[in-house]
């Protein structure tokens, strides 16, 4: 592949919208992007915002691309791939559908194997996402670089060493924003219980999490070191952390991530059944 990338999306929902927005901001030509989606409203939204080509169903022009990005819901993937089964030649296929295994996608494509599995998360909607990537051995370095170029348009990317680790990425960062939102909810509720007005409690909770994350991202210190730096012996933070430890906070997070990983594996098996 050369520097120019022609990209087609199967599915024009929120994640596709975010990816296209990030790509256009980073200099991808709208003329090189096209989207297939049966919803007229979704197609019109993409045309109005970005000027990309859209189609209600797959045609030869859609398949005239380098990268084919599968951005439909996992439950809809098998039927969405039926129109392109056996029609791919030199494409790199990138699936951003959670749970679906490459072996099942390959089978639904008629035995086509040049597949990259990607797991972005919802902060990609504001260009602050992180995406885990894993590629089949048949995807060459140029194909991997192409996939990385597209996904890095909405945040950072991490390559993992096995497909099984994509389920772990799903559990840590894919589902991770929900854990953070839940923590913000709990911190906000604690503030309300202490008598703050709702707007004040929410601002304190959100800005605290936002600032701490920025500090962790910008610091050379590990999060554990940063935690120690703000924890004075016998102080208020030490009392709070001791309470969290007694409640099994770290173990609860570990169990939650493990449950998400296990469910991801289960979904892959369930969704891959013919």
N, C-alpha and C positions, 0 to 999 in steps of 0.2 A: 504493500500500500504506500501511496505517496502522502504528502501532507494534507491533501484534500480528502475529506471523509464524506461519503454519502451515507446517510443514516435514515433508516426507516423504522418507525415504531408500530408495533401491533398493540393498540390500546392507547387512548389519549386522555387518561385520567390525571389525577393530581400529580403523581410522581413523574409521568411523562411531561406534563406541563412544567414542572420544576426543572427537569433536566433540559428541556428545550430552552427555557428562559436562561439558565446558566450557560448553556452553549452559545446562545446568541450574544450574551454579554461578553463572552470570551472570544468572539470573532468568528464563530461558525456561521457560514452563509445560510440564510433561511432557504435559499434555493436548493440546498443540499439536504434538506430535512423534509420528510413526509410522514404522515401519520394515517393509520387505518383505524377507524372507529365507527361503529354502526350508529352512534348517537349524533344526530344533526347538531344538537346544541354544543356538544364537545368539539365537533369539527369547526363550527363557526367561531367558538371561543379561541381556538388555536389560530385560525386564519386572521381574526381581528387583532389578536395580540402580537403575533409573530410573522404572519404572512407566509407560513409554510404551506406546502401542498397537502391536502387531505383527501381521503377516499373512504367510501362506505364499506368497501371490501377490497381484498387483495387483488391487484392486477399486475401486469408485467412491469409497469413503471415502478410500482412499490418494490418489486424484487430487484430492480436495477440499483443496488446499493452495496456498500462494503460491510456495514454493520446492520444487523437486524435485531432490534431491541424488543423483547417480549415483556410488555408492561400491562398485561391483563391480570385479573384475579386468578389465583391458582385453580379455583374450581372451574374456570372458563377456559383454561389453557388448552385442553385436549381438542375441544371443538374449534378454538381459534386457530390452531395449527393445521387443521384438516385441509384448508385451501392451499397450503404451501407444502404439504407432504410430498416428498419426492421431487420438489422443484428447486432445491437449493444446490449451488455448485461450489462457489468459493467464498461464501459468506461467513462472517463470524457472527454467531448467534449469542446474544447476551440476555439472559433471563434475570429479571429482578423480582420474580414471583417467589414468595417465601415458601420454603418447605419442599418444593418440587425438585426431585433428583434429576441429574443430567441423564441417567440411563432411561428415565421415562420420557423426558423431552426428546431425546434422540430417537426413541422408538416411535413417538407420535409424529416425528418428522420423517419417518421412513428409513431410519438407520443413519441419520446424519449426525456426525459427532463433533463438529467444530463449535463447541459450546463453552461459554463462560457463565458461571453462576455469580450473581452479584446480590449483596444484601445491603441496600442503602437504608437510612432511617429517616424519620419524618423531619428532623431539622434541615434536611436537604431542601425542603420547601422554602427556606429562607437563605439557602446557600451555605449553611453551617452543618452539613451532614458529615457522616463518615460511612464509608462503604467497604465491606469485606468482599474480596474477589478470589475466585478459584477458577482455573482454566483446565480444560481437558488437554491431554498431552498433544493432541493433534492441532492445537492452536499455537501458531508460531509467535515469535517475539513481536512481530509487527501487529499481529492480531491482538495480543495482550496490551500493547501500547495504545492501540486504538480504543479498546475498551476502557483503559485507564483514563485516556483523554476525555472521554465522554463523562464518566462518573466523577472525575475530579472537577468537573464544571460546577458541581453543587457541594463541594467540600473535599475532605481528604479521603484517601483510599489506603487500604491495607490488603496485601496479598497474603493468603493463608496457604498452608502446606498440604491440605487435604480437603476433599469435599465435605467430610464429616465436620470439619471445623467451621463450615458455613453455618451449620446449625448452632454452633457455639457463638458465632458472630451475631446470629439472630437473637440469641438469648441475652447477650451482653449489651450490644449497641442497638440492634433492631428493636427489641422491646425496652431497652434501657430508658428512653425518654419517659415512658410511662412510670418507671420507678421514681425518676426524678420529680415528675409531676405529683406523684403520690406523696413524696417527701415534702414538697412545697405545700400541698394541702394540709399535711399534718402540722407543719411549722406554722402555717397560717391559723389553723384551728387552735393551736396552743396560744398564739397571740391574742386571738379572740377571747379565749378563756381568761386571759390576764387583763381584759378590759379595753383592749385597743378597738378603735373603730374598724369596720371591715376593710376599708380602703387602705388604712395604715397597716393593718396586719398583713394584707396581701403584698403591699409594697415592701415591707420589711423582709418577708419570706422570699419573694422573687429576687429582689436586689441582692440579698445575701447569697443566694445560690449562684446568681449570675457573676457576682464579684469574686466569689471563691473559685469558681470554674476558670475565670480569666486569670486569676492569680496562679492557679495550678498550671495552666497552659503556658504562662509566661515565665514561670520560675524554673530554675535548674534543679531545684529540690524535689524529691519524691513527695507525693501527697502525705505519706506518713511523717516525713520530716516537717512539713508545713503544719501538720496537726500538732506535733510536739511543740513547735515554736509558739503556738497560740494557747498552749495549755500550761498555765502556771501551777506549780505544785500546791495543792490545797485550795485552789481558786474555783471560780464558778464553772469554767469550762471543764475542769477535772471532775467536778461533781456531776456534770451532765454526761460526760463520756463514761464515767463509772456506772451511771444508771443505764445507759445504752448497752454497756457490756453485760450487766446483770440481766437485761432483757433479751440477750442473745442477738443483738442487732446485726453483727457481721455474719453470724451463722444463718440468720433469717434471709439476708441478701443472697448468700451462697445457695441456700435451698431454693429460693425463688428463681435464680438464674438456672439452676439445675432442672427445675420443673419446666421452665421455658424450653430448654434444650431438648428434654425428653419429649415434650409435646411437638416440637418441630420435627423430630424424627418420626413420630407417630403420624403426623400430618403428611409427611413425604410418602410414607407407605400407603396411607389411605387414599391420597389423591392420585397416586401412581397406578392404582388398580384400573384395569381396562373394563 
